Amino acid sequence: CWLDFMDLWSEGIMMPLGVLLMSLLIITELKVNTIKQEITLEGNKFTTEKFFTICIKFIVPLGMLLVLVGQVDTFFGLGIFG
């Protein structure tokens, strides 16, 4: 059914792929420094900088990759996850 395909395309593939690409673009040192400058602009403290950096470099890309593979596996019945 074309509605199932459009649901897979928009929700199952494009959303995780968009987050994955966005996190990979933020990983560059320039973007992390820009985010740090933006947060500390008015004297605020960026107390979770290390946690943010670990999440954006490792946890988010891995999680979104697993979601993307899981969505494709579910739709096409590849049997990757059991």
DSSP file (Angstrom, degrees, kcal/mol; ACC not computed):
  #  RESIDUE AA STRUCTURE BP1 BP2  ACC     N-H-->O    O-->H-N    N-H-->O    O-->H-N    TCO  KAPPA ALPHA  PHI   PSI    X-CA   Y-CA   Z-CA
    1    1 A C     >        0   0    0      0, 0.0     4,-1.7     0, 0.0     3,-0.2   0.000 360.0 360.0 360.0 140.6    0.0    0.0    0.0
    2    2 A W  H  >  +     0   0    0      1,-0.2     4,-2.4     2,-0.2     5,-0.2   0.789 360.0  59.6 -70.7 -26.4    1.3    3.4   -0.9
    3    3 A L  H  > S+     0   0    0      2,-0.2     4,-2.2     1,-0.2    -1,-0.2   0.892 105.2  49.2 -67.3 -38.3    0.3    4.8    2.5
    4    4 A D  H  > S+     0   0    0      2,-0.2     4,-2.5    -3,-0.2    -2,-0.2   0.903 111.5  49.8 -64.8 -40.4    2.6    2.3    4.3
    5    5 A F  H  X S+     0   0    0     -4,-1.7     4,-2.8     2,-0.2    -2,-0.2   0.923 111.2  47.8 -64.3 -44.0    5.4    3.2    2.0
    6    6 A M  H  X S+     0   0    0     -4,-2.4     4,-2.7     2,-0.2     5,-0.3   0.865 111.5  51.4 -66.1 -35.2    5.0    6.9    2.6
    7    7 A D  H  X>S+     0   0    0     -4,-2.2     4,-2.2     2,-0.2     5,-1.1   0.928 112.4  45.8 -65.3 -44.6    4.8    6.3    6.4
    8    8 A L  I  X>S+     0   0    0     -4,-2.5     5,-1.4     3,-0.2     4,-0.7   0.928 114.7  48.8 -61.2 -44.9    8.1    4.2    6.2
    9    9 A W  I  <>S+     0   0    0     -4,-2.8     5,-2.5     3,-0.2     4,-0.3   0.931 121.3  31.6 -63.8 -47.8    9.7    6.9    4.0
   10   10 A S  I  <>S+     0   0    0     -4,-2.7     5,-1.1     3,-0.2    -2,-0.2   0.949 134.5  22.8 -79.2 -49.1    8.8    9.9    6.2
   11   11 A E  I  <5S+     0   0    0     -4,-2.2    -3,-0.2    -5,-0.3    -2,-0.1   0.844 129.1  39.5 -89.2 -35.4    8.8    8.5    9.7
   12   12 A G  I  <<S+     0   0    0     -5,-1.1    59,-0.2    -4,-0.7    -3,-0.2   0.777 130.8  14.3 -89.7 -28.1   11.0    5.4    9.4
   13   13 A I  I  ><S+     0   0    0     -5,-1.4     4,-2.1    -4,-0.3     5,-0.2   0.800 123.6  45.0-114.4 -52.7   13.8    6.6    7.1
   14   14 A M  I  ><S+     0   0    0     -5,-2.5     4,-2.4    -6,-0.3     5,-0.2   0.875 111.3  51.0 -70.0 -38.0   13.9   10.4    6.6
   15   15 A M  H  ><S+     0   0    0     -5,-1.1     4,-2.1     2,-0.2     5,-0.2   0.966 116.1  39.1 -67.2 -51.2   13.5   11.4   10.3
   16   16 A P  H  > S+     0   0    0      0, 0.0     4,-2.5     0, 0.0    -2,-0.2   0.893 117.3  51.7 -64.1 -36.0   16.2    9.1   11.7
   17   17 A L  H  X S+     0   0    0     -4,-2.1     4,-2.6     2,-0.2    -2,-0.2   0.896 109.1  50.5 -65.7 -39.4   18.4    9.9    8.7
   18   18 A G  H  X S+     0   0    0     -4,-2.4     4,-2.4     2,-0.2    -1,-0.2   0.912 112.4  45.9 -63.7 -43.4   17.9   13.6    9.2
   19   19 A V  H  X S+     0   0    0     -4,-2.1     4,-2.6     2,-0.2     5,-0.2   0.899 112.3  52.0 -66.1 -40.3   18.9   13.4   12.9
   20   20 A L  H  X S+     0   0    0     -4,-2.5     4,-2.0     2,-0.2    -2,-0.2   0.938 113.0  43.5 -61.6 -47.5   21.9   11.2   12.0
   21   21 A L  H  X S+     0   0    0     -4,-2.6     4,-1.9     2,-0.2    -2,-0.2   0.885 113.0  52.4 -66.3 -38.5   23.1   13.7    9.5
   22   22 A M  H  X S+     0   0    0     -4,-2.4     4,-1.9     1,-0.2    -2,-0.2   0.909 109.9  48.1 -64.9 -41.3   22.5   16.7   11.7
   23   23 A S  H  X S+     0   0    0     -4,-2.6     4,-1.3     1,-0.2    -1,-0.2   0.885 110.4  52.0 -66.9 -36.1   24.4   15.1   14.6
   24   24 A L  H  < S+     0   0    0     -4,-2.0     4,-0.4     1,-0.2    -1,-0.2   0.842 110.2  49.0 -67.8 -32.0   27.3   14.3   12.2
   25   25 A L  H >< S+     0   0    0     -4,-1.9     3,-0.6     1,-0.2     6,-0.2   0.834 109.3  52.0 -74.0 -32.3   27.4   17.9   11.1
   26   26 A I  H 3< S+     0   0    0     -4,-1.9     6,-0.3     1,-0.2    -2,-0.2   0.758  92.2  77.1 -73.7 -24.2   27.3   19.2   14.7
   27   27 A I  T 3<  +     0   0    0     -4,-1.3    -1,-0.2    29,-0.2    -2,-0.2   0.801  68.4 104.6 -58.3 -30.5   30.3   17.0   15.6
   28   28 A T  S X> S-     0   0    0     -3,-0.6     4,-1.8    -4,-0.4     3,-0.6  -0.230  83.1-121.8 -55.2 142.8   32.7   19.4   13.8
   29   29 A E  H 3> S+     0   0    0      1,-0.3     4,-2.4     2,-0.2     5,-0.2   0.816 109.4  60.2 -58.9 -33.6   34.7   21.4   16.4
   30   30 A L  H 3> S+     0   0    0      1,-0.2     4,-2.0     2,-0.2    -1,-0.3   0.915 106.6  45.5 -61.9 -43.3   33.4   24.7   15.0
   31   31 A K  H <> S+     0   0    0     -3,-0.6     4,-2.4    -6,-0.2    -2,-0.2   0.885 111.4  51.5 -70.1 -38.4   29.8   23.8   15.6
   32   32 A V  H  X S+     0   0    0     -4,-1.8     4,-2.3    -6,-0.3    -1,-0.2   0.913 112.4  47.0 -64.5 -41.1   30.4   22.5   19.2
   33   33 A N  H  X S+     0   0    0     -4,-2.4     4,-2.6     2,-0.2    -2,-0.2   0.878 110.6  52.7 -66.5 -36.9   32.3   25.8   20.0
   34   34 A T  H  X S+     0   0    0     -4,-2.0     4,-2.2     2,-0.2    -2,-0.2   0.907 110.2  47.7 -63.7 -42.1   29.4   27.8   18.4
   35   35 A I  H  X S+     0   0    0     -4,-2.4     4,-2.2     2,-0.2    -2,-0.2   0.910 111.9  50.4 -65.3 -41.8   26.9   26.0   20.6
   36   36 A K  H  X S+     0   0    0     -4,-2.3     4,-2.3     1,-0.2    -2,-0.2   0.917 111.3  48.3 -61.9 -43.7   29.1   26.6   23.7
   37   37 A Q  H  < S+     0   0    0     -4,-2.6    -1,-0.2     1,-0.2    -2,-0.2   0.889 110.9  51.2 -64.0 -38.9   29.4   30.3   22.9
   38   38 A E  H >< S+     0   0    0     -4,-2.2     3,-0.8     1,-0.2     4,-0.3   0.896 111.9  46.0 -66.3 -40.0   25.6   30.5   22.3
   39   39 A I  H 3< S+     0   0    0     -4,-2.2     3,-0.4     1,-0.2     5,-0.3   0.899 117.5  42.5 -70.3 -40.1   24.8   28.9   25.7
   40   40 A T  T >< S+     0   0    0     -4,-2.3     3,-1.3     1,-0.2    -1,-0.2   0.223  83.2 109.8 -90.7  15.9   27.4   31.0   27.6
   41   41 A L  T <  S+     0   0    0     -3,-0.8    -1,-0.2     1,-0.3    -2,-0.1   0.892  83.6  34.7 -60.8 -44.8   26.4   34.2   25.8
   42   42 A E  T 3  S-     0   0    0     -3,-0.4    -1,-0.3    -4,-0.3    -2,-0.1  -0.023 131.0 -81.2-104.4  30.6   24.7   35.9   28.8
   43   43 A G  S <  S+     0   0    0     -3,-1.3    -2,-0.1     1,-0.3    -3,-0.1   0.510  83.4 145.6  87.7   4.4   26.9   34.5   31.5
   44   44 A N        -     0   0    0     -5,-0.3     2,-0.4     1,-0.1    -1,-0.3  -0.371  47.6-121.3 -71.0 155.6   25.2   31.2   31.8
   45   45 A K        -     0   0    0     -2,-0.1     2,-1.3     1,-0.0     3,-0.2  -0.841   5.3-145.2-102.5 136.8   27.3   28.1   32.6
   46   46 A F    >   +     0   0    0     -2,-0.4     3,-1.1     1,-0.2    -6,-0.1  -0.678  32.7 163.9 -96.1  77.5   27.4   25.1   30.3
   47   47 A T  T 3   +     0   0    0     -2,-1.3     3,-0.3     1,-0.3    -1,-0.2   0.719  69.8  51.1 -73.7 -21.3   27.7   22.6   33.1
   48   48 A T  T 3> S+     0   0    0     -3,-0.2     4,-2.8     1,-0.2    -1,-0.3  -0.020  70.8 120.6-105.1  29.8   26.8   19.6   30.9
   49   49 A E  H <> S+     0   0    0     -3,-1.1     4,-2.5     1,-0.2    -1,-0.2   0.908  76.2  46.5 -62.3 -43.6   29.3   20.3   28.1
   50   50 A K  H  > S+     0   0    0     -3,-0.3     4,-2.4     2,-0.2    -1,-0.2   0.916 114.2  47.9 -66.0 -42.1   31.1   17.0   28.4
   51   51 A F  H  > S+     0   0    0      2,-0.2     4,-2.6     1,-0.2    -2,-0.2   0.916 112.6  49.5 -63.4 -43.1   27.8   15.0   28.5
   52   52 A F  H  X S+     0   0    0     -4,-2.8     4,-2.8     2,-0.2     5,-0.2   0.913 111.1  49.4 -61.0 -44.0   26.5   17.0   25.5
   53   53 A T  H  X S+     0   0    0     -4,-2.5     4,-1.7    -5,-0.2     5,-0.2   0.911 112.1  47.3 -64.9 -42.9   29.7   16.3   23.5
   54   54 A I  H  X>S+     0   0    0     -4,-2.4     4,-2.4     2,-0.2     5,-1.1   0.923 114.6  47.4 -63.3 -44.0   29.6   12.5   24.3
   55   55 A C  I  <>S+     0   0    0     -4,-2.6     5,-2.9     1,-0.2    -2,-0.2   0.937 114.2  44.8 -62.9 -47.0   25.9   12.3   23.4
   56   56 A I  I  <5S+     0   0    0     -4,-2.8    -1,-0.2     1,-0.2    -2,-0.2   0.775 119.7  41.9 -73.0 -24.7   26.3   14.2   20.1
   57   57 A K  I  <5S+     0   0    0     -4,-1.7    -1,-0.2    -5,-0.2    -2,-0.2   0.840 134.9   2.9 -88.8 -34.8   29.4   12.3   19.1
   58   58 A F  I  X5S+     0   0    0     -4,-2.4     4,-1.7    -5,-0.2     5,-0.2   0.797 124.1  47.0-120.4 -51.9   28.6    8.8   20.0
   59   59 A I  I  ><S+     0   0    0     -5,-1.1     4,-2.7     2,-0.2     5,-0.2   0.927 111.1  47.7 -70.9 -47.0   25.1    8.1   21.5
   60   60 A V  H  ><S+     0   0    0     -5,-2.9     4,-2.7     2,-0.2     5,-0.3   0.940 113.6  45.4 -64.5 -49.0   23.0   10.0   19.0
   61   61 A P  H  > S+     0   0    0      0, 0.0     4,-2.0     0, 0.0    -1,-0.2   0.920 116.7  46.1 -61.8 -40.5   24.6    8.6   15.8
   62   62 A L  H  X S+     0   0    0     -4,-1.7     4,-2.2     2,-0.2    -2,-0.2   0.926 114.4  47.7 -66.0 -44.0   24.6    5.0   17.1
   63   63 A G  H  X S+     0   0    0     -4,-2.7     4,-2.3    -5,-0.2    -1,-0.2   0.922 113.6  46.3 -62.8 -45.0   21.0    5.3   18.4
   64   64 A M  H  X S+     0   0    0     -4,-2.7     4,-2.5    -5,-0.2    -1,-0.2   0.846 110.3  53.8 -69.3 -32.6   19.7    6.8   15.1
   65   65 A L  H  X S+     0   0    0     -4,-2.0     4,-2.5    -5,-0.3    -1,-0.2   0.914 110.0  47.7 -65.3 -42.0   21.5    4.2   13.1
   66   66 A L  H  X S+     0   0    0     -4,-2.2     4,-2.4     2,-0.2    -2,-0.2   0.895 112.3  49.2 -65.2 -39.8   19.9    1.4   15.1
   67   67 A V  H  X S+     0   0    0     -4,-2.3     4,-2.4     2,-0.2    -2,-0.2   0.924 112.2  48.9 -63.8 -43.9   16.5    3.0   14.7
   68   68 A L  H  X S+     0   0    0     -4,-2.5     4,-2.2     2,-0.2    -2,-0.2   0.929 113.8  44.7 -62.5 -46.8   17.0    3.4   10.9
   69   69 A V  H  X S+     0   0    0     -4,-2.5     4,-2.5     1,-0.2    -1,-0.2   0.889 113.2  52.4 -65.5 -38.5   18.1   -0.2   10.5
   70   70 A G  H  X S+     0   0    0     -4,-2.4     4,-2.4    -5,-0.2    -2,-0.2   0.890 109.3  48.5 -64.4 -40.0   15.3   -1.4   12.7
   71   71 A Q  H  X S+     0   0    0     -4,-2.4     4,-2.3   -59,-0.2    -2,-0.2   0.921 114.1  45.2 -66.0 -44.6   12.7    0.5   10.7
   72   72 A V  H  X S+     0   0    0     -4,-2.2     4,-2.4   -60,-0.2     5,-0.2   0.900 113.4  51.4 -65.9 -39.7   14.0   -0.9    7.4
   73   73 A D  H  X>S+     0   0    0     -4,-2.5     4,-1.4    -5,-0.2     5,-1.1   0.910 111.5  47.1 -62.7 -43.6   14.2   -4.4    8.9
   74   74 A T  H  <5S+     0   0    0     -4,-2.4    -2,-0.2     2,-0.2    -1,-0.2   0.921 114.8  45.5 -65.0 -44.0   10.6   -4.2   10.1
   75   75 A F  H  <5S+     0   0    0     -4,-2.3    -2,-0.2     1,-0.2    -1,-0.2   0.925 123.5  32.1 -69.2 -44.2    9.2   -3.0    6.8
   76   76 A F  H  <5S-     0   0    0     -4,-2.4    -1,-0.2    -5,-0.2    -2,-0.2   0.535 101.0-127.7 -93.5  -5.8   11.1   -5.4    4.5
   77   77 A G  T  <5 +     0   0    0     -4,-1.4    -3,-0.2    -5,-0.2    -4,-0.1   0.915  49.8 156.6  63.6  45.4   11.2   -8.3    6.9
   78   78 A L      < -     0   0    0     -5,-1.1    -4,-0.1    -6,-0.2    -5,-0.1   0.739  46.5-133.4 -76.6 -23.7   14.9   -8.8    6.7
   79   79 A G    >   +     0   0    0     -6,-0.4     3,-0.7     2,-0.0    -5,-0.1   0.764  58.5 138.5  78.0  26.1   15.3  -10.6   10.0
   80   80 A I  T 3  S+     0   0    0      1,-0.2   -10,-0.1   -11,-0.1   -11,-0.0   0.906  75.8  37.8 -69.2 -42.0   18.3   -8.6   11.2
   81   81 A F  T 3         0   0    0    -11,-0.1    -1,-0.2     1,-0.0    -2,-0.0   0.130 360.0 360.0-100.2  20.3   17.0   -8.3   14.8
   82   82 A G    <         0   0    0     -3,-0.7    -2,-0.1    -4,-0.0    -1,-0.0   0.412 360.0 360.0 115.5 360.0   15.4  -11.7   15.2
